[in-house]
Amino acid sequence: MKIRYRLCLLCLVICCWTVGKGVGQNTGKQPLAFEDFFHGKMEKISGIFPVYRDSAKVYMEIPEHLLGRELEIRAQVNKGFDMVARPLESMGVVYLQKVDGHSIYVQRRLFSERVANKNNELYEALCKSNKQPVDIVYPVVAYSAGGKGYIIDVTEMLKTGDDWFKVAAPQVRDQDVSRARITGVHEFPDGVSFTIHRMYGFSPERLLDNVIPPRGFLPLEIGCVVTLLPEREMRERFVDRRFGYHVISFLDYSQNPYRAEKDSIIRKWNLGITEGSRGEYRKGKLVNPSHPLVFYIDTCCPSEFVPYIKEGVLAWNAAFEKAGFKNALRVKMADSETVLEEQRAVIAYDLSEAGIRTGYTFHPKTGEILSCRVNIGHGFLPKELWRYLLECGTVDERIRKDVFHPDVAGEILRSKMTRAVGSVLGLKENLAGSVAYTAEEVKNVTWLKARGYTASIMDNNPYNYAVQKSDKVTVKELMPRLGEYDYLAIEWGYREFPASKNAYMDREALWKTFQGYSAGYMFPVSQGIEVRAGDLSSEPLKTLGYALNNLLRLNTSLGSIVYSDKQYDSGRAIMEANRQLIDKYGEYLLQIVSWFGEKRGNTPLSIEEQREAMALLGEYLFAGDKGLVSPLAKGCSWDIKAIYIRQMTAVFQKLLAPKVMKRMLDMEQICLENIYTADMFFKDLFSRLFCDFKADSEVSFSRMDMQVVCVNTLLESVADASVPVVKWKLQELGERLKALAGQHEDGAVRKLYAMLSSRIEKVLNK
């Protein structure tokens, strides 16, 4: 009965048989004998997939014994359009179907439904009910010598086709197909690579409106690789939600006799253990993997960056030692003999998109990562150096003396490279890493030396902006490095179990090994106020207070940093520096503002926490610019003032946004205890901004600016009928300001409050 039920369930699966695209439909022509095909002007490149070429065509031979095997087809831009070793969207893993009617079928198989155990009675039923699609049909042009292989024409596929790979980039336009040619063929132990020369139109940057773009074409060199994959597949690793890996999800019919279970496997490299090392591995000794991951650094990479890139990659070896492997990751410099497109892992440097980009290919059934690329785009370091200056400039004198200090630049690149390598190892971003430790721990010398300030390099970590100069922390502890979570995640993902027979047994062994781990830095199941990009410590409000204080201190020496050589300009340089500092100041304030009306999980933030946030705003927002506008800006000072007002306006707009008010009101309806109500919010806001409405209070002109910005923002919100509380509170504020307009000791304050109360009254009486 149980088997019948499960078979009926499988019969509900839609049979998906897709007819191939027919790259060269079978025309009924008989394949040529090898003697009739091969001629004197044809060149043969031997290898696992022999290639034949003449002046017009390129052919590839599929040996008969390789039918039924899997290949990986991938491509990259070797050079051109400012790109070097940039991966292209490619076909990926394909399956070679046996010859049918003098044709070769190429399939990209689907694995969204599975019976993991081949001995299960449902395995055959699933295979029969789920027919795999055929992507491409290749007619056999000729038989190989001896008749043990099949020769197909791949010329147009490489020169102009888009089935094996697609060229897509913002600056690349249409191809001139008449000028495409295949310039090289290179065999290697596991496959063959092709070098293709194509010509594409280009889109120059900053074209003027209503101008016809130029019709010129630029060359693009593409490397396409066809690799034979091993017959023995990597054993899958089932997901554990505590560890953030990229996954492949599917329905598994073998886990439950009555229904399909949703499950996932992770994406990871197949390092493997040699037969001779299994005994040592079982004893807990470190062994060399049978398939170490070797990163090749492209020759275009600036020589001064190479040592830092190597260190960033090799930093992960300490984590792999926890999984039982030594020298798991290795680094080599590419040379003139290296065919980059054939290498599994490449680090390249070019002038294309600024920043570090990563990508990898993987097997859709097992999750095995097959190849990866880490692309460093020139131009991202200046922005990062300025960010480091603003976050750590009070502690690291190197960056104060030279904003482009080479050692600091190298250390930043090393940290960024470590994170990039983590992503091509299969790891996801883990935003819980930076909130694992307390505000005091992230600035404690002993703690930092042992653990660093973040539990994961995979978080979107800031630099350690909590550290004060008095903490006497070394500059080494100001940048993120591998943390506790990273070591655990690699051990969980890459530890092997030679005694296990299958992935299910591995899952049980892993659960027993890691069942006690539930620390706060494990991969979060959801993302809320407790895990956000850019936060620091489990007490982020406290560390934001440290950060704002550091910015104000840095601001006092901004002139000497910008004009270290005493060569002053007309104020442009100091204005730009001042703008970046104000933007960072506003960024911190926006993080504080985001605490109002929020929850931690399903629990609203406490009254105490939100009042702590309001106190910080009272000190760093309501009080005015606190000298943030540099006097060295000279004639540009009014522009800087406008930048400051604009940034603070954005902070007030987020603070008083209707959705914040709605969240507060909703929480008042649901929860009855320890709720920071809208009434409390406005009482604290007005009290701190307007100095408790005291007639003898000292109100600076800068504070007056903030009072005007606040009232303007509230007046804009009155129109939103969904939050009437704003109108009521604005009316109360207007009445109190009207009273102070006749009582305050300062004449300028009286005039301002009279004007504000008049505006409020006018808007409310409309």
N, C-alpha and C positions, 0 to 999 in steps of 0.2 A: 504493500500500500504506500509506504513511504517513498519507494523508488518511483512508483507511478505518479505520485503527487509531484515529485521533483521534475520528472520528465514533462509533465503537463505544464509546469511553470516555465520550463525552457522553451516550450513550443510557442509561448507568447512573445518570444523575442523576434523582432523583425529581421527577416533575412535580407541582408544588404549586399547584393551583388551588383557592382558598378562596372559598366563596360569601360574599357580602357580608353585613354585619350587618342590612342592610335597614332603615335608618332611614326608614321610610315605604316599605314594599314596593310594587312596582308593582301597583296595584289594577285596571289595565285602563282607568282613566278617561282620556279624551282631554284633553290640556292645553288650557286656555282660550286663546282669542285675546286679544291684549293689550287690546282694547277692552272685552271682557267681564271682564277681570281688574282693570284700573285703574279706580277710582271716585273720586268727588269728594273724599272724606275721606282719601284716601291721599296720603302725602307721598313724593316721590322725591328721593333723595340721589344726585346724579350722580357719576361717577368711573369708574375703570377697571373696577370691579365695581359697577354701579348697585344701589342698595338702595331697596326700597319698604317703607313701614311705615304701618300704621294703628293704631288703638287696641288691637288684639288681636294682630296678627301682624307679623313682619319677614321680608321676602323678599330674596334676593340673586340678581342676574342674572349668568349666565355667558355672556359673548359667544361666539359660535360660533368666532371666529378664535382664541380662547384655549384651546379644547379641544386636548388633547395637550401642554399646557404644565404646568409645575410651580408649585405654591404652597407657601408656608410658613404654617402655622397655629400660632400660639403665644399664650400668655396669661400674665398676671401678676396678682397681687393689687395693685391700685392703692392701696387703703387699707382698714384694718379689722383688728381683732384684733392691734393693735400692729405691723402690718406695712405697709411702704411699698415698692412696686415689687419685691415678692418673686416670682420666677418660679414658674410652676406646671408640673407635668408636662403636656406638650402633644403634639399629634399630630405636629408637625414638618413635614417635606417630604412633600407628596402630589402625585400625578399625576392630572390630570383626563382620564378616559377618555371617548371619544366616546359620543354618545347611542345607546342600544340599547333599543328598546321604550319610548321616552319616559322614559328614566332617565339619570341622570348617575352614573357610577362614580367613586369616589375611591379611589385606590390609594396605599399606602405600599410602594414597590418595594424588593425585596431585591437586594443586590449582593454577596452572599457568594461568588458564582462569576461570573467575568468573562472576556470576550475583549476586552482593552483596545483592540486594533486593529480597527476596524470593517471594514477591507478583508481581514482574515483570513478564510480559507474556513470557519472554525468559528463565525464570528459569527452567521450566520443560523441555524445548527443550535442554538446555545445559546439564541437567542431563542425558537425553536419548542419546545424541550424544557423550558424553564423558564418556565412561565406565572406571571405575577405575581398575588398575591392581591388581592381586592377588599375594602376595609375597610368602605365605606359605599355604599349605593345610595340616591340621591335621586330620587324621582319628579319629573318636570317638571310644575310646577303650571300654568305658562302660557308662551307664547312672548312674546318682547320685541316692541316696536314695530318693524315691518318684518320680523319673523320671523328675525332674525339673532342671536338669543340665547335662552337658556333660563332660566326663573325657577324657583328652588327655595325651599322654606320652611325657614328656619333657626331658627325661633322656639324650639322646644323644645330644640334642640341648645345654644343659648346660655343659656336660662333654667335648665334642669334637667339637661341631658345631661352625660355624662362621656366622650364620644368625642373631642371637640376638646380638652378639657383636664379635669384632675381636681384638685379641691381636697382637699388632705391636709395637715394640721398637727396636732400633739399637742393643741392647745387647741381645735380645731374639731370639733364633733360633726355630727349629721345636719342636712340642709337642710330648711327649711320651704318646700316647693315652691310653696305657694299664694301666697307673698308675693314671688316672683321677678318681675323686670321688666327690660326693656331700656331704659335711660335715655338712651342717646346713640349716634349713628352719626356717624363722621367719615371723610371721604374724604381720601386723600393721593395723591401721584403714582403710587405703586406698589401701592396697595391700599386697604383700608378697615379701620377699627377700630370695635369695638363696646364700649360701656360697659354692664356688666350689674350690677344690684343684686340680691344674694341675701341671704337671712337664714339664719344657722346657729346651732345651739345651741353653747354654750361650756362649757369645762371649767375652772372656776376653779382656781388653784393651791392646793395644801395643803388639799384637802378632807379633812375628818375621816372616819375610818373609820366605816362603817355609817350614813352620812348621805346621804340622797337628794339628788343634785345639783339645783340650780335649773333650772327649765324655760324660762328666758328665752332670747331669741334676739338676736343682735347682727348688725348689717349688715356685709356684705363687698362692696366694690366691685371688680369684676374688669374688666380690659381685655383684650380678645381681638383679635388682629390677623391679617388675611389679606393676605399679601403675594405679589405676582406675582414670580417669580424670573426673572432674565435667561435668554434663550434660549441664549446662549453661556456654556458652563460654564467654571469655573476649571480650569486644567490641574493635574492631580494632581502631588504631589511624593512620590516613593518614599522609604521610610524609610532612614535611616542610623543604625545602633544606637549610634553614638558620641554622637548628639544626642538628648536625651530629649524627644520630643514625644508627645502622645497620638495614637494611630493607629487606623486602620480596617484590619482584616485580611481577606483574601479568598484564593480560589483563582484563579489566572490560567492560562488554557489557551493563551495566545498566546506564552509564553516558551519552552516546551519541546514539541517535536513528539510526545513519547511519554507525557507525563504532565502533570498540573496542578501548578503551582508555588505554594507558599504565599508570599504577599507582603503588604506593608502600605503604606499611604499615611498621611501625617501630616495632622493637622487644623490649618488655618491660615486667616488672612484673605486675601481676594483684594484686594490693594492696586492692582495693575495699573499700566500705564504708558500715558499718552495717546499717540496717534499722533505728535503734534508733539514729544514728548519722547524718542522712541526713539533718535534720532540722538545726543542729548546723553548719554543713559544708556549707549549703547555706548562713548562716549568716556570714561566713568568720571566724568561730572559728576553731581552730585546733582540729582534731579528731584522734583517734587511728585507723589505717587501720584494716579492717577485716582479712587481710592476711599479717601480718608483715613479713618482710624477716629476718629470724634468721640465723646468721652465727655460725656454730659450729667450734671451734678451736680444732684441733686434739691434743691428749695428748703428741705426740712426739715433739711438738713445744717447743723450749727452753723457760724456765720460764721468763728469762730476756727480751724476745721479746714480750711476751703476752700483756703487757700494751700498747706498741706502736702499735701492730696490732689492738687492740680494738679501740684505738684512731683514727687510719686510717680508720676503717670501719665507726665508729659513726660520723666522720666528715661530712658525707653526710646528716645526719639528719637535719642540718641547711638548706640545699637546699630543702629537702622534706617539711620543714615547709612552704616554699614559695608556695608549691603545696597544702597546707592545711592539711598535715599529721604531727603528732608528733610520735616520737618513731617508725618511719617506719622501720629502720634497728636496729637490736638488736644482741648482741653477747653472746654466752654461751660457757662454756668450756665443751668439751666432757668428759665423764667418762667411767668407765667399762661397764655401762649399755647402753651407747649410741651405736646404730647401725649406723655407719657413712654413709653407702651407702644409707640408707633410708632418710637421711636428704636432704632438698632442697639445702642448701648452706653450703659448708665445706671449711675451710682453713686448709691446711695440710703442714707439713714440712718433707722433706726427703733428702736423699743423692744422688738423681738422678741428673738430668740436673740442673746446677746452674742457678739461676735467678728466676723470678716470672712469672709463666704461668697461664693463665686463660682459661676457657672454659665453655660453657653452652649449655643446650638443650632448644629447643623452639618448639612451636606449629606451623606447617607450614601454617595453615590457618589464625590464629588470630595474630601471632607474639608473643604470650605470652611466656615469659621465664619461664621454668618449673623447672630447677635446674641449679646449677653452682658449679664450683670448682676453688679455688685459690690455686695453688701449689707453695710453696716456696722451691726452690732447694738450699741446703746448698752450700755456697762458693761464692755467688755473692757480698757479702758486702766488702771484701778486695779491689776489683777493684773499687767499688763505693766510698770507703773511700779515695783512692788515687785520684780519680777524684775530689772529694770535696776538698781535700788538694790543688790540682793544681788550682782549680777555685776560692776557697775562703780562702786559707791558709793565705793570708796577713791580713785578717780581723778576723778570728776565731782562737784565740790562743790555744784553746783546741786541735785542730787537729795538730797544730805545736808541741805541747808538747807530744802528743800521737797519732800516725797515726791510731791506732785502739781504739780511745776513745769510751767507751761504750755508752755515751750519744749521741754522734754524730751518731754512728751506729744505735741507736734506732730511732733517728729523721729521718735518711735516710729511714729506713724501714717503718716508719709511712707514709712518703710522697709517697713511692713506693706503699704501700698498698692502699692508697687513690686512686691512679690512677688505680690500678688493679680492685678495686671494681667498679670504674666508668665504666670500660669495661664490667663487668658482669651485670651492670644496663642497658646495651644496647648502651652506648655511643661509638662513634668512636674517633680516634685520631683527634685532632683539632690543626693543626699547625699554626693557626692564633692567638692562645692565647698569645704566647710569644712576638708578635710584636704589641700588642695593645697599649702600652704606650711608651712615649719618653725616650730617653737615660737619661735625667735628672730625670724623674719621677721614674725610676726603681732604683734610688739610693737616693731618697728623703725620709727622715725619716717619715714625716707626711703622704705622699702618700702610702708608704709601709705598714704602720700600718693600713690604711683604706682599701687598695685593694690588697696588695701584689704586686709582680713584674710581674705576668702573669695573664691574664684573664681566663686561663683554665688550670686545672691540667691535662687535657687530651692531652695537647701539649707534644712533646718530649722535655721537658724543661731542659735547663742546670741549674746548680746552679747559684746563682746571681753573676756572675763573673764581673759585672760592678762596684760593690761597692768598693770604696777605703777606706782605714783605716780612712782617714780624714772625711769621710761622717758620722761617728759615728752611723752607723746602727747596730741594735742588731742582734745577730746570728739567731734569730727567723725568720728574713726576708731574709735569704740566701737560704732557701729551698722553692720549690713550694708548694702552698696549693690551696684549692678551690678558684676559681675566679668568676668574674661577669658572664661570659658565662656559667659556670657550674650551677649556681643558676637558670639562665634563662632556660637552656636546661632541667633541671629536672622539673621545673614548667611547661614548655610547654608539656613535655612528660607524666607527671604523674598527672596533675590537672584533676579532674573529673567534669563532667557537669550533675548533676542529672536530670536537666530539659530537657536535650536533649533526643531524641528518638532513634538516631542512630549515626553512626560514621560520616556521612556527616554533620549532625548538629553540632557535635563536631568540625569538621574542620572549619565551619563558625565561631563558637564561638571563637576558638583559633586564627583565622585570625584577628578578631576584637580586641582581647586582645593584640596581639603581632605585629600588623601591623606597629607600629612606630619604631620597633627595626631593625636597619640596621647598627649597629656599626661595626667597623673594625675587631672586634674579633669574629664575627659570623662565622659559619662554611664556609670555602672557597669553591667556586664552582670549582676552579682550583688551582693548586699548581705551583708557579713559584718562582722568586727571592724573592718575598715578603713574602712567607710562606715556610720556610725550617726547617728541624730538626736541633736543636742546636742553632738557632739564638736567639737574645735577643734585644728587643725594636724595635720601628719603625725606629730607626736610627742605624742599626746593625754595620755599619762601625765605628761609634763613640764608641759603647760599646766594639767592638773588640780591639780598641785602648786601652781602659781601661784594658781589659783582658791581652793583651800583656805586658803592663806596670806592672801589678800585677805579672805576671810570672817572669819577670826580677827581681823584688824586692824579690820574694820568693826564687829565685835562690841563692841570696846572703846568705840566712840562711839555705840552703839545707843541709849542713854538720851537723849543730846542730840538725836538725830534724831527720836525718838518724842515727846519732851517738849521741843521747841524753844522753847515759850513758858513753860517752867518750871511749867506747870500739871499737877501729877501727879494721876492718878486712883488707883483702888485696885489698880492693877497690870494691868488688863485689856489696855490698849494695848501695854505692854511685853511682856506674855505672848504676844499675837498676833504681834508683831514677832519675838520670840524663837523662836516656833514656826516661822515662815516661814524664819528663818535656819537653824534646825536641820534643817528639811526639805530646804533647798538643800544643806546640808552632807552629809546622807545621800544625796542625789541624786548628788553628786560621788563619794562613796565607792562607791555601787552601780555607777557607770561603771568605777571601778578594779577592782572585784571581777569584773566581766564579762570580764576578760582571762584568767582562769585556765581552762585546758583548752580554749582556743580555737585556731582556725586563721586564717591569712591566705591565703585561697584554699584550696589543698590542703595547705599547709605549716603545721605546728604552730608556734605562737609560740615564740620561743627561750627558753632558760633565763634569759638575761639580762633579757629583757623582763618575764617573769613575776616574777622576783626584784625588779625595779624596782617592780612593782605591790605586792609584799609589803612592800617598804621603805616605800612611801607609807602602807600600812595600819598599819605599825608606828608611824609618826609621828603619823598623824591619826585612827586608830581605836583601836588597842590601848592607847595612852597615856591614854585617857580623854577627858573633855569639854573639856579645855584652856580652861576658863573660858567655855564656850558658854552655860551657864545663868546668865542675868543676875541679879545681886543685887537689881536694881530691881523684880523681879517680886513682892517682898514676900511676902504671904501666899500667892501663887500659885506660889511657887518649887517646891513639891513636885510640882505639876501639870506644870511645865516639865521637871522631872527625869524624870517618867514619860514625857513625850513624847520626851525624848532617849533613854531606855532602849528605848522601843518602836521608834524609828527605827534605832538601832544593832542591835537584835535582827533587824530585817529585813535589814540588811547581812550579819550573820553567817549568817542562814538562806540567803541567796543564795550566800555564800562556801562554805558547807558542804553545799550541796544535793546529793542523790544523783546528779543528772544531771551535775554538775560532776565528781564523783568517777569516774563511769562514763566520761566523755569522756577523762579522764586515763589511766585504765586501758586503754581502747581504743587510745589513741595509743601506749602502751607496747608493745602487741602488734604494732602496724603498723610503727612507726618505731623505729629502734635508736639514732640519734644525735641529740644536742642536744635531748633530750626532758626537759621538766620533769615528773618522775615524781611519783606520789602520795607516795612516801617523802620526796622533797625538799620537797614542799608542806607536809606535816605537820611536818617538822623545822624549816623556816623559820617556820611559823606559831607553834608552841609556843615556839621560841627567842625570838622577838620579843615574844610576848604575856606569857611568864613570865620575861622578863629573863634568859635563858640558864640559868634554874634556879639562880641564884647565891644563896647563903645570906645574903649581905650586900647584896643589891639593895634599892633604895628602891622600894617599891610603894605608890602613892597609893591612896586609897579609890576614886577614879574608875577607876583601872586594875583594881582588884579587881572593880568592877562589870562591866567588859568580860570579865574572866576567868570570872566566873559565867555571863554570857550565852553565852560560847563553850561552856562545859561543858554548859549546859542544851541548847544546840542540838545538840551531839554526842550527848547522851543520847537526844534525840528521833529522831536518825537511826539509832540502833543497830537499831531494829526493821526497817529495810529490809535484808532478807537479800541483796539483789542487790549490795550494796557491803560485804562483810565487812571490808574494809580499815579502815573506821571503827571497828569493834569492836576490832581489833587495836591501832590507834593510841590509842584511848581507854584500853585496858588499860595500855599503856606510860605514858600520861600519869598515870593513877591511881597507878602505882607510884612515879613520880618525885615527885608531889605528896605522897604518903605519907611519903617520905623527907624532903622539905623541911619537913613538918609538925613534925618533931622537930629540925630544924637551923636554920631561919631565925631571924635576929636579932630580927625584929619579932614581938611576941606576937600582934597582930591577924592578921598574915599566916599564922602557924602555925595559928591557929584556923580560918581560912578554908580553908587547904589540907587540914586534917584533915577538915573537913566535906565538901569536894569529893571527896577520895579515898574517903571512906566512901560517898558517894552513887554514885560510879562503881562501886565494888566491889559494892554492893547490886544495882544494875541488871544488871551483867554476870553475877552469880551466880544470877539468876532462872532 
